[in-house]
Amino acid sequence: MIAPNHILATFDEALSSLRNSVLMMSSLTERSLDRAITGLLQRDDELCAIAIADDEEIDQLEKQVDKDGIDLLLRFQPVASDLRRVVSAMKLSSNLERMADQGTNIARRARKLNQHPALPEAELIKPMYTHAMAMFKDAIDAYVREDVQLARAVVPRDQALDDMNSAAGRRLIDRMAEDPGQLRGYLNLIFVSRCLERVGDHATNMAEDAVYAAAAEDIRHQHSAYAESK
Amino acid sequence: MVTVLDMPETTSPITLNQPAPAPEPEVERGMIEIDRLGFAYGNHQVLHDVSLSIPARAVTAFIGPSGCGKTTLLRCLNRMNDLIDSARITGGAIRIEGVDINAPSVDVVDLRRRVGMVFQKSNPFPKSIYDNVAYGLRIAGVTKRALIDEAVERSLRSAALWDEVKDRLHVSGYGLSGGQQQRLCIARALAVEPEIVLMDEPCSALDPIATAKVEELIRQLKQQYTIVIVTHNMQQAGRCSDHTAFFYLGRLIEFDLTTKIFSNPGQRQTEEYITGRFG
């Protein structure tokens, strides 16, 4: 639901600017991850270098979002849905920055992999990347449209990514035993797989923040609470 | 400590003309029940069918845009509106501890002792600090100097003003700062040991430091008193109150825990008002 205009137009402008910064971070993070994975799969060092360089701009945007968010809290003391929008924007920005860090990590691992012969097991990364990015895009979409249903639906999808990561890890460990000469390469792929699993975790966090922003409901840690009660 | 029972009955007895009630559970004391209240000034209906249960020993804030009826409702709680010729209740009832305060048998003077009031603008009497606080007790017929001394000190301490004025109790109340004058008025209200304290925008004329002192005072007073506060300051309502009632056009739109109202109100009108999107 889009709220009617605030009586103070400056508040609407400040909130809009904050959200735009978050969306800019989201676009840059998506592009950075895409460059890192393409650099890995196409063995393109230049793309990897660009992905690593992208991180600086995202880091600066995170600081900008924090500054603007605190400024907005100080000047307007928002409440109810306004407060949730500001808080969730700041939390999303933190998750986006860490997600972009995973892009940098993947690009660094890809550059190491590119120094050696190609490993067919790199194909294991493709479906994980597709899945993680679908979660990421849906989480951002849910945040932008304040779509609680879509945001909720993102959370359980993390399990499939965790399973893919575990399966890839097992496969790559097996390959290490079979082909110890490529041990470093397989280890780098395990790290890349782990990075994508973390991307899924951040997408889950963002979806949870989107639910909080739109519905004032905290759905974090519900699985772990349930597991402990069992 | 001075209690009403210590006071000689030189004026009308301070009761609600009810037999001495059996001790009730602590939580029930001071409970105000507003039941489908309607109120009008002449033909102008100001409150429509308002029902609200105000908990004891907690702070309840009334918020809403100007003209929504929140001050009128506050003034209904100690029948201050009786002083306005055209004012009349058009339906429903207000009960304090189960007693209908508009029943013919209720002594209005006693009601206003039990339900004290602090106004928007501090209004000390043109008397000394001491005499301002002692005024209500003297009106109630208390003459013993020792009792009055004790009550003045207790009230000024309760109003967090004692340390600032203890050496000049006999200078004019007008010599105090705005914030001190407002706390003097609170002390004056507390001197007669009310159960309920009504506050009508008590900080609207105060600077931020004086406002903070009054807000801290409200926090302390709720241990002992039921407090109802009308405020236009959303942050103040959020800071001070335990429950908040939002009114619009004479109707109660929403009543809930303050944390709920200011984090996730249940009604769209409440949300739009507290976030500044109203109108």
Interface residues (C-beta under 8 A of the other chain):
Chain A: A3 P4 N5 H6 I7 L8 F11 Q77 P78 V79 A80 S81 D82 L83 R84 A216
Chain B: M234 Q235 G238 F262 S263 N264 P265 E271 E272 I274 T275 G276 R277 F278 G279
